[in-house]
Amino acid sequence: MSLREECGVFGVTAGRPFDAAAMCYCGLYALQHRGQESCGIVVNDDGVFVSRKDTGLVSEVFHREALSAFPNGTMAVAHTRYGTTGAASRSNCQPIEVNHQKGHMALAHNGNLSNAAELRSELELNGAIFHTSSDTETIAYIVTRERLSSPSIEEALSRAMNVIEGAYSLVLMSPQKLICARDPYGFRPLCFGRTDDGIYAVASESCALTAVGAKFIRDVEPGEILVFGKDGIVSRREHCGTRPGKICVFEYIYFARPDSVVDGQSVHLARLRAGEILARTSPAEADIVIGVPDSGLDAALGYSRASGIPYGIGLIKNKYIGRTFISPEGRADQVSIKLSAVEAVVRDRRVVLIDDSIVRGTTSGRIVKLLRQAGAKEIHMRVSAPPFLHPCFYGTDIDSRDRLIACSRTVPEIAAFIGADSLGYLPAESLGEMCGKADYCSSCFDGRYPTRIPADTRKNRFEQRLSERAD
């Protein structure tokens, strides 16, 4: 099992019509690593919303004919999804669109609400009817409810932020405005930039701004609401500073692309530092250092530089396997098809193998087996994250301690389980040094949660409730 994260959000706006769909397509392509289940684009054509959403990769959903069907628009929002709550069905595709008494709204969300279940129950008891099993629809309902009594959509969003808890980076579109917001803790990243011809772009990561030719301006601050409209850019800051900053530290370890800068810190440099820390805290006598593609490569380079052990490319990733790949049952496991070992690099050598995490240990065991079959003499596994010991309620796909090998086995026992000669983790006390920040969320490692722990922590809690009612 590998970790997966909620999604990526993207939005563009200008004071004139432009090919907003094509720009969103490029932005989503750059954010594809954040979600590979589904994607969607909604274009605002003079107040009329035109959308396409479906399951699949960006290249599968938005082929040439699909993109050509979009009109030019003055703004657009887009989303690529991997759902930590809700099934991978078309009904859960985003952006979510809402038509209400005061107009239209399209909403894209990255993160996970920690109080979604109780909010949804309250809304249902007051007559709300839900069409999806995603907590994003809960946000849309609350914003819509507040909009009916608010003078503006941004005021409605601000009021909604008094109610919703947990992780949310949002891009919201009304007929006249593009709005983005980040939760007061700042769990998930969000930034914006501008192209030379005056188009503003909002994205989960700075790499998506680069992909569309926009120059990075700054990160959206935790708790900030930015309104892009006819009056320019308006920043609302009533929620800023109400909570301590808690960027998810796993953005630096795994989720974000290495060429992104998250809250002022280079992801690439953070992963290099992780490798350097591992070389210092978990040294090994070895002949070669290799990384598991893709997020283990930077840490492997850092380990090599700090230890003096040569760096090599010992594993090759098949770049043409996406979410649609189906492993032929009984013939091969997905790891052996997605990854292959370079025998000339690892044969008869003592190998330091760097990966970003171990969840259940099955994937790590298969990778170690690949290297053994390629002739590696010794395999010393090093992990650029501490052991996972607690579930995450903010968007990481860890909903139970039952799925975490570190909760039931010691480090030597995990090494034996995956077939490694030794195993070392990044020390939890080194996370600040790694990411270059003093404030971050590491609750999946240390159990210190910034918000209330939800009563219902199941990943598919909404579908489960429906099943229980049907019975």
One Martini backbone bead per residue (centre of mass of N, CA, C, O) as a GRO file, in nm:
protein
  471
    1MET     BB    1   0.096   0.036   0.022
    2SER     BB    2   0.016   0.367  -0.064
    3LEU     BB    3   0.003   0.693  -0.037
    4ARG     BB    4  -0.272   0.929  -0.031
    5GLU     BB    5  -0.438   1.217  -0.146
    6GLU     BB    6  -0.687   1.418  -0.204
    7CYS     BB    7  -0.585   1.689  -0.392
    8GLY     BB    8  -0.629   1.932  -0.662
    9VAL     BB    9  -0.626   2.286  -0.716
   10PHE     BB   10  -0.777   2.521  -0.963
   11GLY     BB   11  -0.745   2.868  -1.093
   12VAL     BB   12  -0.890   3.123  -1.320
   13THR     BB   13  -0.845   3.484  -1.408
   14ALA     BB   14  -1.005   3.755  -1.599
   15GLY     BB   15  -1.116   4.058  -1.772
   16ARG     BB   16  -1.137   3.831  -2.001
   17PRO     BB   17  -1.158   3.630  -2.251
   18PHE     BB   18  -1.040   3.283  -2.245
   19ASP     BB   19  -0.862   2.975  -2.242
   20ALA     BB   20  -0.939   2.825  -1.957
   21ALA     BB   21  -0.936   2.518  -2.007
   22ALA     BB   22  -0.643   2.491  -2.108
   23MET     BB   23  -0.516   2.601  -1.849
   24CYS     BB   24  -0.634   2.388  -1.660
   25TYR     BB   25  -0.509   2.144  -1.792
   26CYS     BB   26  -0.216   2.222  -1.724
   27GLY     BB   27  -0.256   2.243  -1.418
   28LEU     BB   28  -0.355   1.947  -1.371
   29TYR     BB   29  -0.109   1.804  -1.482
   30ALA     BB   30   0.079   1.918  -1.250
   31LEU     BB   31  -0.142   1.775  -1.026
   32GLN     BB   32  -0.170   1.460  -1.069
   33HIS     BB   33  -0.020   1.351  -0.806
   34ARG     BB   34  -0.278   1.429  -0.610
   35GLY     BB   35  -0.477   1.285  -0.837
   36GLN     BB   36  -0.627   0.969  -1.013
   37GLU     BB   37  -0.951   0.935  -1.029
   38SER     BB   38  -1.033   1.244  -1.095
   39CYS     BB   39  -1.185   1.518  -1.295
   40GLY     BB   40  -1.232   1.889  -1.341
   41ILE     BB   41  -1.419   2.151  -1.529
   42VAL     BB   42  -1.517   2.503  -1.485
   43VAL     BB   43  -1.670   2.744  -1.696
   44ASN     BB   44  -1.707   3.100  -1.727
   45ASP     BB   45  -1.972   3.224  -1.947
   46ASP     BB   46  -2.115   3.490  -1.859
   47GLY     BB   47  -2.251   3.305  -1.605
   48VAL     BB   48  -2.205   3.038  -1.758
   49PHE     BB   49  -2.179   2.699  -1.682
   50VAL     BB   50  -1.913   2.483  -1.801
   51SER     BB   51  -1.881   2.119  -1.788
   52ARG     BB   52  -1.632   1.857  -1.689
   53LYS     BB   53  -1.668   1.520  -1.549
   54ASP     BB   54  -1.446   1.243  -1.445
   55THR     BB   55  -1.308   0.951  -1.454
   56GLY     BB   56  -0.962   0.986  -1.446
   57LEU     BB   57  -0.733   1.117  -1.619
   58VAL     BB   58  -0.665   1.405  -1.769
   59SER     BB   59  -0.606   1.275  -2.056
   60GLU     BB   60  -0.882   1.112  -2.060
   61VAL     BB   61  -1.100   1.340  -2.011
   62PHE     BB   62  -0.914   1.574  -2.181
   63HIS     BB   63  -0.949   1.569  -2.473
   64ARG     BB   64  -0.963   1.746  -2.754
   65GLU     BB   65  -1.276   1.748  -2.780
   66ALA     BB   66  -1.340   1.838  -2.491
   67LEU     BB   67  -1.189   2.113  -2.500
   68SER     BB   68  -1.337   2.232  -2.759
   69ALA     BB   69  -1.626   2.256  -2.605
   70PHE     BB   70  -1.521   2.495  -2.475
   71PRO     BB   71  -1.548   2.805  -2.389
   72ASN     BB   72  -1.474   3.101  -2.342
   73GLY     BB   73  -1.351   3.267  -2.040
   74THR     BB   74  -1.302   3.454  -1.732
   75MET     BB   75  -1.325   3.172  -1.575
   76ALA     BB   76  -1.195   2.894  -1.358
   77VAL     BB   77  -1.231   2.557  -1.232
   78ALA     BB   78  -1.030   2.288  -1.078
   79HIS     BB   79  -0.984   1.913  -1.049
   80THR     BB   80  -0.802   1.660  -0.863
   81ARG     BB   81  -0.872   1.315  -0.747
   82TYR     BB   82  -0.838   1.177  -0.414
   83GLY     BB   83  -1.032   0.993  -0.194
   84THR     BB   84  -1.077   0.974   0.165
   85THR     BB   85  -1.382   1.042   0.110
   86GLY     BB   86  -1.526   0.837  -0.079
   87ALA     BB   87  -1.587   0.725  -0.372
   88ALA     BB   88  -1.478   0.632  -0.710
   89SER     BB   89  -1.702   0.832  -0.845
   90ARG     BB   90  -1.873   1.049  -1.042
   91SER     BB   91  -2.033   1.191  -0.807
   92ASN     BB   92  -1.737   1.288  -0.673
   93CYS     BB   93  -1.677   1.489  -0.863
   94GLN     BB   94  -1.485   1.772  -0.943
   95PRO     BB   95  -1.652   2.031  -0.923
   96ILE     BB   96  -1.899   2.164  -0.736
   97GLU     BB   97  -2.240   2.235  -0.818
   98VAL     BB   98  -2.454   2.530  -0.751
   99ASN     BB   99  -2.801   2.613  -0.738
  100HIS     BB  100  -2.944   2.925  -0.638
  101GLN     BB  101  -3.121   3.208  -0.557
  102LYS     BB  102  -2.825   3.381  -0.599
  103GLY     BB  103  -2.708   3.149  -0.796
  104HIS     BB  104  -2.381   3.036  -0.858
  105MET     BB  105  -2.157   2.746  -0.790
  106ALA     BB  106  -1.805   2.652  -0.770
  107LEU     BB  107  -1.625   2.373  -0.603
  108ALA     BB  108  -1.291   2.327  -0.473
  109HIS     BB  109  -1.120   2.061  -0.278
  110ASN     BB  110  -0.857   2.040  -0.024
  111GLY     BB  111  -0.906   1.776   0.201
  112ASN     BB  112  -1.040   1.740   0.551
  113LEU     BB  113  -1.302   1.707   0.757
  114SER     BB  114  -1.345   1.657   1.107
  115ASN     BB  115  -1.681   1.755   1.106
  116ALA     BB  116  -1.859   1.627   0.873
  117ALA     BB  117  -2.062   1.429   1.004
  118GLU     BB  118  -2.212   1.633   1.192
  119LEU     BB  119  -2.290   1.835   0.971
  120ARG     BB  120  -2.450   1.642   0.791
  121SER     BB  121  -2.659   1.559   0.999
  122GLU     BB  122  -2.775   1.841   1.043
  123LEU     BB  123  -2.860   1.892   0.750
  124GLU     BB  124  -3.050   1.648   0.717
  125LEU     BB  125  -3.246   1.731   0.958
  126ASN     BB  126  -3.301   2.007   0.764
  127GLY     BB  127  -3.337   1.871   0.448
  128ALA     BB  128  -3.092   1.771   0.323
  129ILE     BB  129  -2.963   1.657   0.001
  130PHE     BB  130  -2.742   1.411  -0.097
  131HIS     BB  131  -2.518   1.310  -0.386
  132THR     BB  132  -2.269   1.254  -0.209
  133SER     BB  133  -1.960   1.125  -0.021
  134SER     BB  134  -1.846   1.411   0.016
  135ASP     BB  135  -1.733   1.679   0.216
  136THR     BB  136  -1.764   1.905   0.001
  137GLU     BB  137  -2.076   1.923   0.011
  138THR     BB  138  -2.087   2.043   0.292
  139ILE     BB  139  -1.955   2.309   0.222
  140ALA     BB  140  -2.158   2.394   0.002
  141TYR     BB  141  -2.404   2.406   0.187
  142ILE     BB  142  -2.302   2.617   0.391
  143VAL     BB  143  -2.245   2.843   0.192
  144THR     BB  144  -2.532   2.857   0.078
  145ARG     BB  145  -2.680   2.917   0.340
  146GLU     BB  146  -2.519   3.186   0.395
  147ARG     BB  147  -2.587   3.334   0.124
  148LEU     BB  148  -2.898   3.393   0.179
  149SER     BB  149  -2.783   3.610   0.430
  150SER     BB  150  -2.569   3.747   0.244
  151PRO     BB  151  -2.406   4.006   0.060
  152SER     BB  152  -2.183   3.778  -0.007
  153ILE     BB  153  -1.980   3.515  -0.089
  154GLU     BB  154  -1.741   3.586   0.105
  155GLU     BB  155  -1.918   3.606   0.359
  156ALA     BB  156  -2.023   3.319   0.350
  157LEU     BB  157  -1.746   3.184   0.376
  158SER     BB  158  -1.666   3.309   0.646
  159ARG     BB  159  -1.901   3.182   0.804
  160ALA     BB  160  -1.831   2.887   0.738
  161MET     BB  161  -1.546   2.899   0.888
  162ASN     BB  162  -1.692   2.886   1.177
  163VAL     BB  163  -1.779   2.566   1.132
  164ILE     BB  164  -1.552   2.443   0.993
  165GLU     BB  165  -1.321   2.162   1.020
  166GLY     BB  166  -0.990   2.146   0.925
  167ALA     BB  167  -0.910   2.067   0.593
  168TYR     BB  168  -0.892   2.361   0.359
  169SER     BB  169  -0.860   2.416   0.012
  170LEU     BB  170  -1.010   2.675  -0.186
  171VAL     BB  171  -1.207   2.700  -0.495
  172LEU     BB  172  -1.429   2.966  -0.594
  173MET     BB  173  -1.726   3.018  -0.811
  174SER     BB  174  -1.886   3.283  -0.950
  175PRO     BB  175  -2.013   3.486  -1.187
  176GLN     BB  176  -1.792   3.733  -1.070
  177LYS     BB  177  -1.601   3.532  -0.893
  178LEU     BB  178  -1.283   3.451  -0.749
  179ILE     BB  179  -1.218   3.218  -0.477
  180CYS     BB  180  -0.993   3.181  -0.200
  181ALA     BB  181  -0.905   2.933   0.062
  182ARG     BB  182  -0.769   2.883   0.399
  183ASP     BB  183  -0.723   2.736   0.664
  184PRO     BB  184  -0.612   2.842   0.977
  185TYR     BB  185  -0.376   2.615   0.974
  186GLY     BB  186  -0.264   2.523   0.685
  187PHE     BB  187  -0.246   2.220   0.590
  188ARG     BB  188  -0.285   2.308   0.294
  189PRO     BB  189  -0.183   2.419   0.004
  190LEU     BB  190  -0.165   2.768  -0.131
  191CYS     BB  191  -0.150   2.964  -0.440
  192PHE     BB  192  -0.036   3.256  -0.640
  193GLY     BB  193  -0.051   3.412  -0.976
  194ARG     BB  194   0.095   3.573  -1.281
  195THR     BB  195   0.076   3.670  -1.590
  196ASP     BB  196   0.184   3.884  -1.834
  197ASP     BB  197  -0.142   3.908  -1.937
  198GLY     BB  198  -0.326   3.902  -1.651
  199ILE     BB  199  -0.347   3.611  -1.534
  200TYR     BB  200  -0.488   3.444  -1.275
  201ALA     BB  201  -0.353   3.192  -1.043
  202VAL     BB  202  -0.466   2.901  -0.863
  203ALA     BB  203  -0.286   2.667  -0.636
  204SER     BB  204  -0.159   2.405  -0.461
  205GLU     BB  205   0.099   2.450  -0.650
  206SER     BB  206   0.370   2.606  -0.803
  207CYS     BB  207   0.402   2.413  -1.049
  208ALA     BB  208   0.130   2.507  -1.187
  209LEU     BB  209   0.217   2.794  -1.248
  210THR     BB  210   0.453   2.726  -1.432
  211ALA     BB  211   0.283   2.561  -1.646
  212VAL     BB  212   0.115   2.854  -1.720
  213GLY     BB  213   0.312   3.114  -1.685
  214ALA     BB  214   0.317   3.186  -1.381
  215LYS     BB  215   0.399   3.406  -1.133
  216PHE     BB  216   0.488   3.396  -0.828
  217ILE     BB  217   0.366   3.562  -0.539
  218ARG     BB  218   0.202   3.376  -0.314
  219ASP     BB  219   0.081   3.258  -0.038
  220VAL     BB  220  -0.180   3.155   0.120
  221GLU     BB  221  -0.295   3.224   0.414
  222PRO     BB  222  -0.392   3.124   0.699
  223GLY     BB  223  -0.740   3.216   0.677
  224GLU     BB  224  -0.750   3.325   0.397
  225ILE     BB  225  -0.929   3.551   0.172
  226LEU     BB  226  -0.954   3.560  -0.185
  227VAL     BB  227  -1.065   3.822  -0.414
  228PHE     BB  228  -1.153   3.799  -0.760
  229GLY     BB  229  -1.239   4.107  -0.924
  230LYS     BB  230  -1.334   4.420  -1.032
  231ASP     BB  231  -1.149   4.529  -0.768
  232GLY     BB  232  -0.960   4.299  -0.774
  233ILE     BB  233  -0.772   4.226  -0.487
  234VAL     BB  234  -0.912   4.078  -0.193
  235SER     BB  235  -0.828   4.068   0.155
  236ARG     BB  236  -0.929   3.838   0.402
  237ARG     BB  237  -0.836   3.824   0.779
  238GLU     BB  238  -1.030   3.719   1.020
  239HIS     BB  239  -0.880   3.412   1.034
  240CYS     BB  240  -0.614   3.512   1.094
  241GLY     BB  241  -0.444   3.385   1.377
  242THR     BB  242  -0.655   3.175   1.523
  243ARG     BB  243  -0.429   2.969   1.447
  244PRO     BB  244  -0.190   2.754   1.424
  245GLY     BB  245   0.046   2.655   1.224
  246LYS     BB  246  -0.020   2.328   1.012
  247ILE     BB  247   0.150   2.202   0.808
  248CYS     BB  248   0.189   1.928   0.631
  249VAL     BB  249   0.475   1.739   0.644
  250PHE     BB  250   0.403   1.542   0.395
  251GLU     BB  251   0.449   1.742   0.169
  252TYR     BB  252   0.769   1.713   0.188
  253ILE     BB  253   0.795   1.398   0.172
  254TYR     BB  254   0.552   1.340  -0.075
  255PHE     BB  255   0.314   1.503  -0.214
  256ALA     BB  256   0.488   1.704  -0.335
  257ARG     BB  257   0.663   1.846  -0.566
  258PRO     BB  258   1.001   1.914  -0.591
  259ASP     BB  259   0.943   2.200  -0.758
  260SER     BB  260   0.813   2.302  -0.513
  261VAL     BB  261   0.681   2.571  -0.302
  262VAL     BB  262   0.611   2.554   0.053
  263ASP     BB  263   0.592   2.801   0.252
  264GLY     BB  264   0.903   2.882   0.149
  265GLN     BB  265   0.973   2.571   0.088
  266SER     BB  266   1.167   2.345  -0.053
  267VAL     BB  267   1.111   2.025  -0.134
  268HIS     BB  268   1.384   1.928  -0.232
  269LEU     BB  269   1.549   2.028   0.018
  270ALA     BB  270   1.393   1.867   0.229
  271ARG     BB  271   1.474   1.585   0.113
  272LEU     BB  272   1.772   1.619   0.139
  273ARG     BB  273   1.771   1.657   0.447
  274ALA     BB  274   1.654   1.381   0.514
  275GLY     BB  275   1.900   1.223   0.407
  276GLU     BB  276   2.110   1.354   0.590
  277ILE     BB  277   1.984   1.264   0.857
  278LEU     BB  278   1.997   0.959   0.802
  279ALA     BB  279   2.308   0.943   0.777
  280ARG     BB  280   2.345   1.032   1.079
  281THR     BB  281   2.124   0.833   1.235
  282SER     BB  282   2.146   0.586   0.985
  283PRO     BB  283   2.397   0.426   0.928
  284ALA     BB  284   2.587   0.257   0.656
  285GLU     BB  285   2.745  -0.016   0.511
  286ALA     BB  286   2.810   0.070   0.169
  287ASP     BB  287   2.806   0.105  -0.205
  288ILE     BB  288   2.498   0.209  -0.244
  289VAL     BB  289   2.250   0.460  -0.339
  290ILE     BB  290   1.892   0.435  -0.344
  291GLY     BB  291   1.571   0.515  -0.490
  292VAL     BB  292   1.230   0.548  -0.478
  293PRO     BB  293   1.016   0.613  -0.703
  294ASP     BB  294   1.014   0.951  -0.659
  295SER     BB  295   1.035   1.051  -0.344
  296GLY     BB  296   1.329   0.899  -0.284
  297LEU     BB  297   1.555   1.048  -0.454
  298ASP     BB  298   1.634   1.302  -0.290
  299ALA     BB  299   1.710   1.152  -0.026
  300ALA     BB  300   1.930   0.978  -0.155
  301LEU     BB  301   2.113   1.212  -0.232
  302GLY     BB  302   2.153   1.315   0.058
  303TYR     BB  303   2.278   1.055   0.172
  304SER     BB  304   2.519   1.044  -0.018
  305ARG     BB  305   2.650   1.318   0.050
  306ALA     BB  306   2.678   1.264   0.365
  307SER     BB  307   2.827   0.967   0.342
  308GLY     BB  308   2.988   0.903   0.049
  309ILE     BB  309   2.796   0.730  -0.100
  310PRO     BB  310   2.710   0.631  -0.386
  311TYR     BB  311   2.494   0.720  -0.643
  312GLY     BB  312   2.204   0.543  -0.783
  313ILE     BB  313   2.015   0.374  -1.039
  314GLY     BB  314   1.815   0.094  -0.921
  315LEU     BB  315   1.528   0.212  -1.012
  316ILE     BB  316   1.254   0.168  -1.242
  317LYS     BB  317   0.988   0.350  -1.375
  318ASN     BB  318   0.683   0.313  -1.517
  319LYS     BB  319   0.541   0.586  -1.695
  320TYR     BB  320   0.268   0.421  -1.827
  321ILE     BB  321   0.137   0.391  -1.542
  322GLY     BB  322  -0.180   0.414  -1.423
  323ARG     BB  323  -0.496   0.381  -1.284
  324THR     BB  324  -0.584   0.166  -1.526
  325PHE     BB  325  -0.421  -0.047  -1.417
  326ILE     BB  326  -0.434  -0.411  -1.450
  327SER     BB  327  -0.362  -0.687  -1.285
  328PRO     BB  328  -0.288  -0.996  -1.368
  329GLU     BB  329  -0.421  -1.254  -1.237
  330GLY     BB  330  -0.160  -1.464  -1.122
  331ARG     BB  331   0.111  -1.321  -1.259
  332ALA     BB  332   0.140  -1.022  -1.118
  333ASP     BB  333   0.252  -0.767  -0.953
  334GLN     BB  334   0.257  -0.424  -0.951
  335VAL     BB  335   0.549  -0.370  -0.868
  336SER     BB  336   0.695  -0.542  -1.100
  337ILE     BB  337   0.570  -0.343  -1.324
  338LYS     BB  338   0.643  -0.052  -1.212
  339LEU     BB  339   0.915  -0.198  -1.123
  340SER     BB  340   1.278  -0.204  -1.177
  341ALA     BB  341   1.586  -0.347  -1.167
  342VAL     BB  342   1.935  -0.263  -1.177
  343GLU     BB  343   2.169  -0.495  -1.197
  344ALA     BB  344   2.438  -0.330  -1.251
  345VAL     BB  345   2.404  -0.170  -0.970
  346VAL     BB  346   2.330  -0.415  -0.738
  347ARG     BB  347   2.516  -0.632  -0.788
  348ASP     BB  348   2.711  -0.729  -0.522
  349ARG     BB  349   2.572  -0.512  -0.328
  350ARG     BB  350   2.547  -0.267  -0.088
  351VAL     BB  351   2.226  -0.137  -0.005
  352VAL     BB  352   2.068   0.177   0.001
  353LEU     BB  353   1.722   0.222   0.073
  354ILE     BB  354   1.498   0.484  -0.029
  355ASP     BB  355   1.200   0.591   0.136
  356ASP     BB  356   0.909   0.765   0.250
  357SER     BB  357   0.748   0.491   0.345
  358ILE     BB  358   0.563   0.281   0.588
  359VAL     BB  359   0.273   0.101   0.630
  360ARG     BB  360   0.238  -0.230   0.588
  361GLY     BB  361   0.502  -0.355   0.400
  362THR     BB  362   0.441  -0.491   0.122
  363THR     BB  363   0.585  -0.306  -0.080
  364SER     BB  364   0.866  -0.314   0.045
  365GLY     BB  365   0.900  -0.622   0.016
  366ARG     BB  366   0.892  -0.624  -0.298
  367ILE     BB  367   1.137  -0.442  -0.344
  368VAL     BB  368   1.343  -0.613  -0.200
  369LYS     BB  369   1.300  -0.861  -0.379
  370LEU     BB  370   1.395  -0.733  -0.643
  371LEU     BB  371   1.689  -0.685  -0.543
  372ARG     BB  372   1.757  -0.976  -0.480
  373GLN     BB  373   1.709  -1.083  -0.773
  374ALA     BB  374   1.944  -0.872  -0.878
  375GLY     BB  375   2.192  -0.928  -0.644
  376ALA     BB  376   2.177  -0.817  -0.374
  377LYS     BB  377   2.357  -0.850  -0.076
  378GLU     BB  378   2.245  -0.585   0.065
  379ILE     BB  379   1.965  -0.430   0.263
  380HIS     BB  380   1.924  -0.084   0.362
  381MET     BB  381   1.660   0.064   0.505
  382ARG     BB  382   1.534   0.402   0.446
  383VAL     BB  383   1.323   0.654   0.604
  384SER     BB  384   1.183   0.990   0.539
  385ALA     BB  385   1.012   0.894   0.794
  386PRO     BB  386   0.836   0.827   1.038
  387PRO     BB  387   0.641   0.632   1.205
  388PHE     BB  388   0.327   0.513   1.174
  389LEU     BB  389   0.073   0.557   1.460
  390HIS     BB  390  -0.163   0.739   1.328
  391PRO     BB  391  -0.431   0.880   1.230
  392CYS     BB  392  -0.585   1.079   0.972
  393PHE     BB  393  -0.810   1.392   0.940
  394TYR     BB  394  -0.667   1.580   0.673
  395GLY     BB  395  -0.614   1.372   0.390
  396THR     BB  396  -0.490   1.112   0.467
  397ASP     BB  397  -0.475   0.753   0.396
  398ILE     BB  398  -0.535   0.729   0.738
  399ASP     BB  399  -0.794   0.562   0.946
  400SER     BB  400  -0.605   0.332   1.090
  401ARG     BB  401  -0.405   0.134   1.297
  402ASP     BB  402  -0.447  -0.145   1.148
  403ARG     BB  403  -0.259  -0.038   0.885
  404LEU     BB  404  -0.004  -0.022   1.088
  405ILE     BB  405   0.297  -0.174   1.139
  406ALA     BB  406   0.418   0.008   1.381
  407CYS     BB  407   0.185  -0.089   1.591
  408SER     BB  408   0.291  -0.422   1.592
  409ARG     BB  409   0.602  -0.350   1.535
  410THR     BB  410   0.920  -0.348   1.537
  411VAL     BB  411   1.187  -0.257   1.365
  412PRO     BB  412   1.316  -0.543   1.338
  413GLU     BB  413   1.045  -0.676   1.251
  414ILE     BB  414   1.008  -0.511   0.991
  415ALA     BB  415   1.270  -0.593   0.855
  416ALA     BB  416   1.196  -0.893   0.843
  417PHE     BB  417   0.928  -0.865   0.684
  418ILE     BB  418   1.077  -0.714   0.424
  419GLY     BB  419   1.392  -0.830   0.405
  420ALA     BB  420   1.591  -0.658   0.565
  421ASP     BB  421   1.896  -0.594   0.726
  422SER     BB  422   1.789  -0.295   0.773
  423LEU     BB  423   1.634  -0.018   0.973
  424GLY     BB  424   1.546   0.338   0.915
  425TYR     BB  425   1.429   0.635   1.061
  426LEU     BB  426   1.307   0.932   1.092
  427PRO     BB  427   1.320   1.145   1.330
  428ALA     BB  428   1.075   1.327   1.478
  429GLU     BB  429   1.276   1.561   1.588
  430SER     BB  430   1.364   1.627   1.262
  431LEU     BB  431   1.129   1.771   1.105
  432GLY     BB  432   1.206   2.071   1.131
  433GLU     BB  433   1.476   2.045   0.983
  434MET     BB  434   1.363   1.936   0.720
  435CYS     BB  435   1.130   2.176   0.662
  436GLY     BB  436   1.207   2.460   0.803
  437LYS     BB  437   0.997   2.438   1.054
  438ALA     BB  438   0.807   2.487   1.357
  439ASP     BB  439   0.520   2.460   1.212
  440TYR     BB  440   0.340   2.148   1.223
  441CYS     BB  441   0.191   1.848   1.110
  442SER     BB  442   0.239   1.517   1.308
  443SER     BB  443  -0.001   1.321   1.399
  444CYS     BB  444   0.076   1.046   1.250
  445PHE     BB  445   0.331   1.021   1.457
  446ASP     BB  446   0.227   1.163   1.762
  447GLY     BB  447  -0.096   1.237   1.820
  448ARG     BB  448  -0.108   1.560   1.776
  449TYR     BB  449  -0.401   1.728   1.757
  450PRO     BB  450  -0.538   2.035   1.659
  451THR     BB  451  -0.812   1.895   1.671
  452ARG     BB  452  -1.078   1.737   1.697
  453ILE     BB  453  -1.182   1.420   1.735
  454PRO     BB  454  -1.363   1.227   1.559
  455ALA     BB  455  -1.615   0.994   1.599
  456ASP     BB  456  -1.593   0.937   1.283
  457THR     BB  457  -1.313   0.762   1.101
  458ARG     BB  458  -1.419   0.656   0.849
  459LYS     BB  459  -1.377   0.674   0.520
  460ASN     BB  460  -1.689   0.547   0.445
  461ARG     BB  461  -1.916   0.679   0.637
  462PHE     BB  462  -2.151   0.752   0.443
  463GLU     BB  463  -2.206   0.475   0.314
  464GLN     BB  464  -2.248   0.326   0.582
  465ARG     BB  465  -2.501   0.478   0.670
  466LEU     BB  466  -2.678   0.394   0.431
  467SER     BB  467  -2.660   0.089   0.486
  468GLU     BB  468  -2.783   0.093   0.771
  469ARG     BB  469  -3.057   0.206   0.681
  470ALA     BB  470  -3.135  -0.018   0.478
  471ASP     BB  471  -3.140  -0.241   0.715
   0.00000   0.00000   0.00000
